[in-house]
Amino acid sequence: MSPKAKVLIIDDELSIREMLEIFLKRQGCDVAVADCGEEGLDRLRKEDFDVIVSDIRMPDMSGIELLRRFRSEAASGKFILLTAYATADTAIQALKMGAFDYILKTDNFMQELSHIIERALEEQRLREENTYLKREFKKQHGMGNLIGRCESMQGLFRMIETVSETSSTVLITGESGTGKELVAKAIHLNSPRAEERFISVNCGALTETLLGTELFGYVKGAFTGANSDRKGLFEVADKGTIFLDEIGDTSMAMQVKLLRVLQERMVCRVGGTDETPIDVRVIAATNRNLSDMVSEGEFREDLFYRISVFPLEIPPLRERGEDIPLLAHRFLDRLNASMEKHIEGISAEALRKLESHSWPGNVRELENAIERSFILETSGQITADNLSTTIGGAPRSKPGPPVIPPAGLDLESYVESLKKEFFDEALRRTNGVQVRAAELLGIPYRSFRHYMQKLNIKTNGKP
């Protein structure tokens, strides 16, 4: 049994109290005793106990009444009732009122009681561990993990605090690497749903069929390999939050299904006919311009308005120059805490280099740059020399004004030709590996394939 577990024994029979006290002390428990219900309540008001073992029949009050008063005062601890006269009705009543267990005083009841106390302590330990893990998760992913002193980020923080208290659907926009999922987690963990599940789904990483079965689940026999019913992620996230990342990469057919879920708050599993009600907060995100996609007929207008009830835009890192040193030092602190190596800081020259970089990959690129430099560094601080091997030296500056020929230009054709040049260059650099080329351009692979077809770009004779 767990050592030093605090147990309170409440029983009007002296022999039972003494026998239990001796037995439980031998088990390693810290034991206190009371000879009636009122004395037991007085002890419980003064100190906390892990387990309370009470007789059910006592002169001043019953164990059931003691349990009721114990619970009404919001006391902590697992309550176990003992009796020599068990009835089913009394046992059911005790369990409904919150007793952990109900045990009959038989010849070997102490051994059984020992097992029940051990089980109660294990349940309490797991509950405390779960509470600790949730607290640590919130510390890691809650508002405290979002960093920024610039005005745009401070404004974002205020908006997150405002919308977190509601159940409104949120659309988070921003370039790749700005931290959209981090913002979604902060909204969830600062909301009334914080104790429930947060489910993240990358819509751009799954085919339409696979995304459908992941989100909505399926019934047995819906397709080959569906050997049993399975809940979808909307059902799994019930009472919590589901984060639909890269929602702009979903097909028109999937958009129709998502729209219905948002409208009806019901899901129907693939291959089934029954609908299941859900209570889920939806947060969506994309690095694409959904308004333009709506105009081009690539995204449903009705779904756009459903998901953008409360829009949040995360500024790119190049517009957050004063936050770069703050973020860099935070990433360095994390590395020092997690790796068997310690780097004191970042040199002034290295910080200037960080501040002059354009950061096309945003915060994710900065974090990766600090980690690579941390691994390479052999001195006491991160230097500009090691940063030169991880990031380019292009200064952070705004592009000059566009040049329009006197005779004008066909803007759409010009933009398409620029896109084609970037795609061709990305494919050249990656030796035709399309997944890597998509990463180089900072777009999802599905979007990359779409543009490949639209721009009629071919590799090795194939689109």
N, C-alpha and C positions, 0 to 999 in steps of 0.2 A: 504494500500500500504506500501511496505517496507520503513521504515523511513530513511531519509537522503540519499535516492537514488539521484544521481547527474543527472540532466536533463538539456540539452541545447536546447533552442527554437530558431529556425532561421526562421524569417518571416519578410517580408518587410511592413506588415500592423501593425501599432502601436496598434490598437484595439485588434487584435488577440493576439499579444505578451503579452499585459497587461492582457487580459482575461485568457490566458493559465497560465501565471505566477502566478496570484492570485489563480486560481483553483488548480494548482499542489502544491503550497506551503501549501494550506489547507490540501492537501493529505499527507503532511509530507515530500515532496521532497525538495532538495536543488537545486534551479532553477537559471540558467543564461540565458541571452537572447542576440541575435545578430540580426541586422536589414537587413543583406544581406549575400550572400554566402561567400564572401571574409572575412568578419568579423567573420563568423562562423568557417571557416577554421583556421583563426588565433587563435581563442579560443581553437580549437581542437588540435592545435600544441603545445599549452602551458600547457594544462591539460587534464586529462582523464574524460570522462563522461560515465555513465552507459547507458543512452538513449539520442539519438539525434532526435528531432522532427523538421522536416524541411518542409516549403512550397515548392511545386513543381514548381511554377511560381514566379520568382523574377527577377528584372531588370538586375542584373549583371551576373547571371548564373542560370540555371535551377536546380531544386532539383536533377535531374538525373545526371547532370554534377558534382554537389557537392558530390553526393554519389560516383561517379566514382573516383574523386580525393581523397575523404576520404578513400576509400578502397585501392587506389594505395599507400597511405602513411602508410599503415598497422596500421591505428588507430583502437582502440578498442571501443566497445559500440554497442548497437542495434540502427539501423537507421529506423525511421518511417517517411513516406512521407505523407503530407497533400495536398489536392487539392480541388478546387471547380469545376473543370472540368475533371472528371474521364473518361478515355478511357481504354478499355481492353488492347490495345497494350502497353500503358504506364505502366499499372499495371504489366503486364507480364515482361516488360523490367526491371522495378524496382526490382522485386523479383529475376530475374535472376542475377542481379548485386549485390545481397546480402542484399537488404532491408529486414528488419524484417516483416514489414507490410505496407499496403497502405490504407489510410482512406479518405473518402469523407467528406468535411466540410458541414454537415447538421445541422439542428437545435439542435440536441442532440449529436453532435459528441464528445464533451468533455467527456461525460460519457463513450462512446465507447473507446475513447483514453485512459482513465484511466484503463480500463480492458486490453487493448493491452499493456500498459506500465507494468502493473502488471505481465502479461504473459511473457514479455521480461525479466523482472527482475528475475522471477522464473527460466526461462531457463538459464540465466546467473549464477544464484546461483547453479543450478544443475551442470553446466559445471565446475564451480570452485570447487565444492565439489568432482566431479569426478576426476579432476586433482589432488586435494589434496590426495584423496584415493589412486590413482595410485602412487603418490610420496611416500606416507607412505608404500604402499605395496612393492615398490622397496627398500625402506629403510630397511624393515623387511626381505625381501627375496633376495635382490640383493647381489652384491659382498661383501658389508659391513657386511653381516650376516654370511659369511664364515670366520671361525677363524682358524688361524694356523701360528705359527712363524717358525716351523721346515722346513727344506729345501724341503722335499717332498711336503708339502702343498704350499709353495711358488712357487714351480714349477708348481703345479696344477693351482694356480691362474693365472700364466702367460699363461698357455695353454687355460684356460677359456677365458681370454681377447683376445687371438688370434682367437679362433674359433667363438667367439660371433659375430664378424663382418661378418661372412660368413653365407651361408644357408646350409652348409654341414650337412649331417646326422652324429650324434654323438652317440657312444656307451659308456655308463658309466658302469664300472664294479667295484665291491667291495663287501665286506661282508655285511650282513644285519646290518642295524643300522649305517652305515658310513655316510649317508647323500646324497644318490644319487639323490633324488628328489630336494634337496636344490641346488645341483650343476646344475641340469637341469633348475631350475628357474633362477639361476644366469646367465646362458647362454642366456636364453630368455630375461631377463630384461636388459641385456647389449647389446642386438642386435638391429638392425633396426626394428624388429618386436615387440619391447617392448610395444607399445601402443595397440597391438592386443591381442587376448586371448591366455592363456596358459591352455591347457586341459591335465589333468593327468588321466591315465587309468592303473589300476592294472590288468594286463592280467592274473595273477595267481589266482585272486579271483573270476573269472567268468567262467562259463561253455563255451564250444566252441560256442554253439548256441547263448547264451546271449551276449558273446563278439562280435560275428558277427553283431548282431542287434545294439549293442551299437556303434561299430566303423563305420559301413556302413549305418545304418538306414534301413528303410523298406518302402514298399508301402502298401497302403490300401488293405487288403485281403490277404497279404502274408502268414498269419497264423492266427489261432484263437486268437482273441483279437486285431488284427491289424485293428482298426477302422478308421484310417486315415494315411496319409503319415507322415513319421517322418524322419528328418535329422539325419544322424549319426555324431559321434564326429569328424570325419575327415572333414565333411562339416562345422560343427560348428566352428572348429579351423581354417577355411580358412583365409589366410594371417598371421596367428599366428603360434603357436608351439603346437605339440601334443607330450606328454611324455608317452611312452609305457614302463611301469615298469614291471619287471619280464617277459620280452619277452621270456626268455628261457623256460617258462612253457606253451607256446602256442603249440597247436597240429600241426602236419605236414600239415593238411588241411588248418588251419588258416595261417600257414607260407606261403603257396602258395598264398593266398589272399593278405597278407601283401606285399609280393614280387611284385605282380602285381601293387599294389597301388604305391609303391616306383618307379617302372619302368615307368609306364604310367602316373602317377600323375592324375589318374581318379578313381572315385569310382562308383560302381553300387549298388544301394540299394537292400536289400534282397527282392526277389520276383519281382524285376523290370528288365527292359532291357536297359533303358537309362543310359548313363554314364555322370557323372558330373565332370568337371575339377576342381582340387583343387590346391591351392598354400599353402602348409603346410610344415613347418620345422619339421622333425621327430628326436626326441631324444629318444633312447632306453636305458634300463638299465637291469642288471641282477646280481645276486650274484652267478651264476653258471658259469662254465668254458665252454663257447660255442665252443671253439676249440675241446675240448674232446668230446662234444656232437656231433659235426660234424663227428668226427672220428668214433663214435659209431652209427652213422646213426640216431641220435635223433634230429638233427637240420640241416636244409637245408644249404648247403655250399654257394649257390648263395645268399640266404638271409643274411647269416653271413657277406659276403663281402659287401652287400648293406648297412647294418646298421653300419658297423665298418669302415666307411670312415675316421672318426677321433676318435680313441679310447682314453678314459680317465679312468685311474684307481685311485680310492680313497684309500689311505693307511689305514689299520686298526688302531684303536686307540692305540693298544699295541706298535705300531711302532712310535707313536707320543708322547712320554712321556713328552716332554717339553710343549706340548699344553694342557695337562690335567688341570693344575691349571688355565690357561687362560679360558678354556671352563667352568670349575666349577664356576668360579666367574661370567662369563657371565650369566649362568643359574640362579645363585643366584640373580643377578641384576634384571632379568626378573621377578622372583618370588616376590621380594620386590616391584616391580612396579605394579604387578597385584593382589596381595593378601593383605588382611587387617592384615598384620603382617610384622615385619621388623627384619631381622637377619643381624648383622653388618658384619660378615665375616666368614671365615673358619679357624679353628685352625691349627697350624703347624702340629700337630699330625694327624689331619684328612687329611691334604694334603698329608702327607707321606703315609697314608693308601690308598688314591686315586691313588697315583703314583705307588704303589706296586701291585695293582689289575691287573688282566690279561684282563679285559673288553671284554669278548666274545661277548657281545651285542653292543660293540663299543659306539659311541657317544650317541645313543639312551639310552643305559643302564646307562651311566653316567648322562644324564639329568634326568632320572627316579630316580636314586639314590639320586641326590641332592634334587629333589622335595619331596621324601619320608622323607629324613632327615630334610628338612625345616618344614614339617608338624609336625614331632615328636619333634623337638627341642624346649626346653623351656628356654634356656639360650640365651645370646646375640650373640652366634656364633655356627656354625655347628661343632660338636665335633666328635671325633673318636668313641665314645661309640654309638652314634646314627647311624653312618655309618655302624657299625658292624651288625646292624639289617637289613641293606638294601643290603650290598654286602658281598661276601665271603672274606676270608683273604688270599686266595692263592696268592703268590707273582707272579709278572710278570717276567717270565723267559723263556728262550728258552728250548725246550725239548732236552734231550740228544740224541746222535747219535743212529740210529736204530741198533738193534742187528740181524745179519743174521747168522743162523746156519751154521756150517761147510759144511753140505751137501746141503746147499742152501734151497730155499723155493719157493712155488707157490704163487707169489705175488698177483695175482688176487683173488685167493681163500682166502688168508690171509686178504686182504683188505675187501672182502665180509663178512668174519666172524667178523671183527671188526665193520663193519657197523651194522650187525645184533645185536651184543652186545649192541651198543649204542641205537638202536631202542627198543630193549627189555627193557633196563634200563629206557628209556624215557617213555615207556608205563607203566612200573611198578610204576614210580613216579607219573604218572598222572591217576592211576587207570584205564588205558585203554582208556582214553579220547584222541582220536587221534588228534584233533585240538590243544589241549594243548601240546601234545607230539611234534607235528610239531613246535610249538612256542619254546619249550624247546631246540630243535635241531637247531633252526634258519633257517628253510627251509619252503617254501610255502606248504600249505596243499596238493595241487595237486601233488607236488613232493613227499611228504610223502606217499601218496596213491600209487604212482608209485613204490617207493622202497618197500613198503609193499608187493606188488604183486611180484616184482622181487626177493625179498629175501625170499618169501614164509613165511611171518610172519603172524601169526593168533592171534586174540584176541577173547576169548569166542567161539573158534571153527570156527570163521569166518575170512577170509582174510581182 
